[in-house]
Amino acid sequence: MIELFHSLSDWLIGFADSDWAIAMLAFSSFIESIFFPIPPDPLLLAVAIAQQDIAILLGVMVAVASVAGAVVGHALGMRLGRPILTRMFSETKIAYVDRLFERYGTWAILIAAFTPVPYKVFAIAAGVWRMDRRKFIIASVIGRGARFITIGVLVFLFGEEIEKFLSDNFEKLTFGITILVVMSGVAWYILHRRRRARMTA
């Protein structure tokens, strides 16, 4: 199974130098948020390095395509219910996602959208849990945007030099930025509540 995963990943990255690179990047980003097992990051990195002048735009495109796919996943979860989860994913993954939803709610989507965890499971589960679509999209845009646009910006600024750094430190980088995003969100929420309290006092 692991060999198949690597073979599929290598096949996908092989499109980086082709005329279909951008189209394949957008398409794979879209379907990855629904069912495709290979995340778009390796192909985004390869295509962005090959076309460094538009690396940031490529990051934006991947974020938009990924969120669009997630909206489809959310709709499928809402329409088909829990059976689609059990058909597509293992019980271990589903139980893990259930626990995160119970504990963190919308924050679980934001974290999953940015970190390397299987976002597609969260997208479909959000529909199964009847999560408000507007909140789901906002959390997805923030998380996916932060993840893929960060890659685009880094490639635009540093080119090929950043490839090894991202490959070796991607999980640490995403974890660190996730903490910053969550802390910023908590700070905004606290300030918002205090402001409302002063207005009603």
C-alpha positions in Angstrom: 0.0 0.0 0.0 2.9 2.4 0.9 4.6 1.6 -2.4 1.4 2.3 -4.3 1.1 5.6 -2.4 4.7 6.6 -3.4 4.2 5.5 -7.0 1.0 7.6 -7.3 2.8 10.6 -5.7 5.7 10.2 -8.2 3.3 10.0 -11.1 1.5 13.1 -10.0 4.8 15.1 -9.5 5.8 14.0 -13.0 3.2 16.5 -14.3 5.3 19.4 -12.9 7.2 20.0 -16.2 4.3 19.3 -18.5 1.9 21.5 -20.3 -0.8 20.2 -18.0 1.0 21.1 -14.8 -1.3 23.9 -13.6 -4.5 22.1 -14.7 -3.4 18.9 -12.9 -2.4 20.9 -9.8 -5.9 22.5 -9.6 -7.7 19.2 -10.3 -5.7 17.2 -7.8 -6.2 19.9 -5.2 -9.9 19.7 -5.8 -10.3 15.9 -5.6 -7.9 15.6 -2.7 -10.4 17.3 -0.4 -13.0 14.6 -1.3 -11.2 11.3 -1.9 -7.8 11.5 -3.5 -5.1 10.2 -1.2 -2.2 12.4 -2.3 -2.0 15.9 -0.9 -1.2 18.7 -3.4 1.8 20.0 -1.5 4.5 18.1 -3.4 3.1 19.0 -6.8 2.5 22.6 -5.8 6.1 22.8 -4.6 7.4 21.3 -7.9 5.3 23.5 -10.2 6.0 26.6 -8.1 9.7 26.1 -8.4 9.4 25.5 -12.1 7.3 28.7 -12.4 8.6 30.8 -9.6 7.3 34.1 -10.9 3.7 32.9 -10.3 4.4 30.8 -7.2 2.1 32.9 -4.9 -0.8 32.8 -7.5 -0.3 29.0 -7.6 -0.7 28.8 -3.9 -3.9 30.9 -4.1 -5.2 28.6 -6.8 -4.5 25.5 -4.8 -6.2 26.9 -1.8 -9.3 27.9 -3.8 -9.5 24.5 -5.5 -9.0 22.7 -2.2 -11.8 24.6 -0.5 -14.1 24.1 -3.5 -13.5 20.3 -3.2 -14.1 20.5 0.6 -17.5 22.2 0.0 -18.4 19.2 -2.2 -17.3 16.8 0.5 -19.3 18.7 3.1 -22.4 18.5 0.8 -21.9 14.7 0.3 -21.6 14.2 4.1 -24.7 16.2 4.7 -26.7 14.4 2.0 -25.5 10.8 2.5 -24.8 10.9 6.2 -22.5 8.6 8.2 -22.5 5.7 5.8 -20.3 7.6 3.4 -17.7 8.0 6.1 -17.7 4.3 7.0 -17.5 3.4 3.3 -14.5 5.7 2.5 -12.4 5.7 5.8 -11.4 3.4 8.6 -13.2 3.4 11.9 -10.0 4.5 13.6 -9.9 7.7 11.5 -13.6 8.4 11.9 -13.4 7.9 15.7 -10.4 10.4 15.8 -12.3 13.0 13.8 -15.4 12.5 16.0 -13.4 13.2 19.1 -11.9 16.4 17.7 -15.3 17.6 16.6 -16.8 17.0 20.0 -14.0 18.8 21.7 -13.1 21.7 19.3 -16.0 22.1 16.9 -15.1 24.6 14.1 -11.5 24.8 15.4 -11.1 21.2 14.3 -11.7 22.2 10.7 -9.2 25.1 10.9 -6.5 22.9 12.3 -7.2 20.1 9.8 -7.2 22.5 6.9 -3.6 23.6 7.7 -1.9 20.5 9.2 -1.0 17.2 7.4 -4.0 15.3 8.9 -6.4 13.9 6.3 -8.6 17.0 5.6 -11.0 15.1 3.4 -12.3 13.1 6.4 -13.0 16.3 8.3 -14.7 17.9 5.3 -17.2 15.0 4.9 -17.6 14.6 8.6 -18.5 18.3 8.9 -21.4 17.6 6.6 -22.4 14.5 8.6 -22.3 16.6 11.8 -24.4 19.3 10.0 -21.8 22.0 10.6 -22.9 25.4 9.4 -21.6 25.7 5.8 -20.6 29.3 6.2 -18.4 28.6 9.3 -17.0 25.6 7.5 -16.0 27.6 4.5 -14.5 30.4 6.6 -12.4 27.9 8.6 -11.3 26.1 5.4 -10.3 29.3 3.6 -8.2 30.4 6.6 -6.5 27.0 7.1 -6.0 26.1 3.4 -5.0 29.6 2.5 -2.4 29.8 5.2 -1.0 26.4 4.2 -0.7 26.7 0.5 -0.1 30.4 0.1 2.7 30.1 2.6 4.3 27.5 0.3 3.8 29.8 -2.6 5.4 32.8 -0.8 8.4 30.8 0.4 9.1 29.5 -3.1 8.6 32.9 -4.6 11.1 34.4 -2.2 13.7 31.6 -2.0 13.2 29.3 -5.1 14.7 25.9 -5.0 16.6 26.7 -1.8 13.4 26.2 0.1 12.6 22.8 -1.2 14.8 20.8 1.2 13.8 22.9 4.1 10.0 22.3 3.5 10.6 18.6 2.8 12.5 18.2 6.1 10.4 20.6 8.3 6.9 20.7 6.8 5.2 19.2 9.8 7.1 21.4 12.3 6.3 24.5 10.2 2.6 23.7 9.9 2.4 22.9 13.6 4.0 26.2 14.5 1.8 28.3 12.2 -1.3 26.4 13.4 -0.5 27.4 17.0 -0.1 31.0 15.9 -3.4 30.9 14.0 -5.2 29.4 16.9 -3.7 31.9 19.4 -4.6 34.8 17.1 -8.2 33.4 16.9 -8.4 33.1 20.6 -7.0 36.6 21.2 -9.5 38.0 18.7 -12.4 36.1 20.4 -11.4 37.4 23.8 -11.1 41.0 22.6 -14.4 40.7 20.8 -16.2 39.5 23.9 -14.6 42.3 26.0 -15.6 44.9 23.5 -19.2 43.6 23.5 -19.2 43.5 27.3 -18.1 47.2 27.5 -20.8 48.2 25.0 -23.6 46.5 27.0 -22.3 47.7 30.4 
